[in-house]
Amino acid sequence: MSNQLSHLDERGRVKMVDVGDKPDTERVAVARGEIHMKKETLDLIRAGQMKKGDVLTVAQIAGIAASKRTSDLIPLCHPLPLSKVDVDLALDDSLPGVVITATVKTVGKTGVEMEALTAVSVAALTVYDMAKAAEKTMRIQNIRLVEKRGGQSGDVVNEA
């Protein structure tokens, strides 16, 4: 691993990394996170009884849309043509809460880790927004990269 930060030039100024000479390869990233809540709030989501509507569907759409806007949100991210974005929200009684998993794919010169992490983050924020009338003490936690495939740095699996 290089000791030089890729987003700084020789004078220490911020720069966007030049990926123009890198080959196009298939890139995949999987990110995961959770939103913890009271059992009663989870039961309302499960029953479709939130006043704002279908929490899981709206959060899924928000996560997909956010992944496509990552370069607008994170200043040094490259805009990427995404070939697949899948956002899965699973109710988990053991938390209790919702586990959010995003899988993002592209063929390009740079990875899609930030797109997957953005999808999870915005989906979790949307669950919070949709359910905050029932509970304001929900906690968004443990957003992390679970897997990355492709690119010069190789594959990463981080289930911890």
C-alpha positions as CSV (number, residue, x, y, z in Angstrom):
1,M,0.0,0.0,0.0
2,S,1.4,3.4,-1.0
3,N,2.2,6.0,1.6
4,Q,1.3,8.7,-0.9
5,L,-2.2,10.0,-0.7
6,S,-3.7,9.8,-4.2
7,H,-6.0,12.8,-3.8
8,L,-3.1,15.2,-3.1
9,D,-0.6,16.6,-5.6
10,E,3.1,17.2,-5.0
11,R,2.3,20.5,-3.2
12,G,-0.3,19.0,-0.9
13,R,-3.3,20.4,-2.8
14,V,-6.4,18.4,-3.4
15,K,-6.9,16.8,-6.8
16,M,-9.2,14.4,-8.5
17,V,-7.2,11.2,-9.4
18,D,-6.5,10.8,-13.1
19,V,-7.8,7.3,-14.1
20,G,-7.6,7.9,-17.8
21,D,-4.8,5.4,-18.4
22,K,-6.4,2.6,-16.4
23,P,-8.1,-0.2,-18.3
24,D,-11.8,-0.7,-18.1
25,T,-12.6,-3.7,-16.0
26,E,-15.7,-5.1,-14.2
27,R,-16.1,-3.5,-10.8
28,V,-18.4,-4.7,-8.1
29,A,-19.0,-3.4,-4.5
30,V,-21.3,-4.6,-1.8
31,A,-22.0,-2.4,1.2
32,R,-24.1,-3.0,4.3
33,G,-25.6,-1.1,7.2
34,E,-28.3,-1.2,9.8
35,I,-31.0,1.0,11.3
36,H,-31.9,-0.1,14.8
37,M,-35.3,0.7,16.2
38,K,-37.8,-0.4,18.8
39,K,-39.7,-3.6,18.1
40,E,-42.9,-1.6,17.9
41,T,-41.5,0.6,15.1
42,L,-40.3,-2.5,13.2
43,D,-43.8,-4.0,13.6
44,L,-45.4,-0.9,12.1
45,I,-43.0,-1.1,9.1
46,R,-43.7,-4.8,8.6
47,A,-47.5,-4.2,8.7
48,G,-47.3,-1.3,6.3
49,Q,-48.8,1.1,8.8
50,M,-46.4,4.1,8.5
51,K,-48.3,7.3,7.6
52,K,-45.8,8.2,4.9
53,G,-46.3,5.0,3.0
54,D,-44.3,1.9,2.1
55,V,-41.0,2.5,4.0
56,L,-39.0,-0.3,2.4
57,T,-39.9,0.5,-1.2
58,V,-39.3,4.2,-0.8
59,A,-36.0,3.5,0.9
60,Q,-35.0,1.1,-1.9
61,I,-35.7,3.7,-4.6
62,A,-33.9,6.4,-2.6
63,G,-30.8,4.2,-2.3
64,I,-30.7,3.4,-6.0
65,A,-31.2,7.1,-6.9
66,A,-28.5,8.2,-4.5
67,S,-25.9,5.7,-5.9
68,K,-26.4,7.3,-9.3
69,R,-25.7,10.7,-7.8
70,T,-22.6,9.8,-5.7
71,S,-20.2,12.1,-7.7
72,D,-22.6,15.0,-7.0
73,L,-22.3,14.3,-3.2
74,I,-18.7,13.2,-2.7
75,P,-16.5,15.9,-4.2
76,L,-13.6,13.8,-5.6
77,C,-15.6,10.8,-6.9
78,H,-15.7,10.2,-10.6
79,P,-19.1,10.0,-12.3
80,L,-19.6,6.4,-13.3
81,P,-22.0,4.6,-15.7
82,L,-23.5,2.1,-13.3
83,S,-24.7,-1.2,-14.9
84,K,-26.5,-2.5,-11.8
85,V,-27.7,-1.2,-8.5
86,D,-29.5,-3.5,-6.2
87,V,-30.6,-2.3,-2.7
88,D,-32.1,-4.9,-0.4
89,L,-33.8,-4.1,2.9
90,A,-34.4,-7.0,5.2
91,L,-36.4,-6.8,8.5
92,D,-34.4,-8.2,11.3
93,D,-36.1,-9.0,14.6
94,S,-32.8,-9.7,16.3
95,L,-31.7,-6.1,16.0
96,P,-34.6,-5.1,16.0
97,G,-34.4,-3.1,12.8
98,V,-33.6,-3.2,9.1
99,V,-30.4,-4.5,7.4
100,I,-29.6,-2.7,4.2
101,T,-27.4,-4.2,1.5
102,A,-26.4,-2.5,-1.7
103,T,-24.7,-4.2,-4.6
104,V,-23.3,-1.9,-7.4
105,K,-21.6,-2.9,-10.7
106,T,-19.9,-1.1,-13.5
107,V,-17.4,-1.6,-16.2
108,G,-14.9,1.2,-15.8
109,K,-11.6,2.6,-14.7
110,T,-12.4,3.1,-11.0
111,G,-14.4,1.2,-8.4
112,V,-17.9,1.6,-7.1
113,E,-17.3,1.4,-3.3
114,M,-18.6,4.9,-2.7
115,E,-21.7,4.3,-4.8
116,A,-22.6,1.2,-2.7
117,L,-21.9,3.0,0.6
118,T,-23.9,6.0,-0.6
119,A,-26.8,3.8,-1.5
120,V,-26.9,2.2,2.0
121,S,-26.5,5.5,3.7
122,V,-29.3,7.2,1.9
123,A,-31.6,4.2,2.2
124,A,-31.0,4.2,6.0
125,L,-31.7,7.9,6.2
126,T,-34.9,7.3,4.2
127,V,-36.1,4.6,6.6
128,Y,-35.4,7.1,9.4
129,D,-37.4,9.8,7.7
130,M,-40.3,7.6,6.9
131,A,-40.5,6.2,10.4
132,K,-39.5,9.1,12.6
133,A,-43.1,10.0,13.4
134,A,-43.3,6.6,15.3
135,E,-39.7,6.8,16.8
136,K,-37.1,9.5,16.9
137,T,-34.5,7.3,18.7
138,M,-33.6,5.0,15.8
139,R,-29.9,4.5,15.2
140,I,-28.1,4.2,11.9
141,Q,-25.1,2.0,12.5
142,N,-22.3,-0.1,11.1
143,I,-22.3,1.1,7.5
144,R,-19.3,-0.6,5.8
145,L,-17.9,-2.1,2.7
146,V,-18.5,-5.8,2.7
147,E,-16.9,-6.8,-0.6
148,K,-15.1,-5.2,-3.5
149,R,-14.1,-7.0,-6.7
150,G,-12.0,-5.8,-9.6
151,G,-9.4,-3.1,-10.1
152,Q,-5.6,-2.8,-9.4
153,S,-6.0,-3.1,-5.7
154,G,-7.6,-6.6,-6.0
155,D,-10.5,-8.1,-4.3
156,V,-11.5,-7.4,-0.7
157,V,-13.9,-9.3,1.5
158,N,-14.8,-7.7,4.9
159,E,-17.6,-9.6,6.6
160,A,-16.7,-8.3,10.1
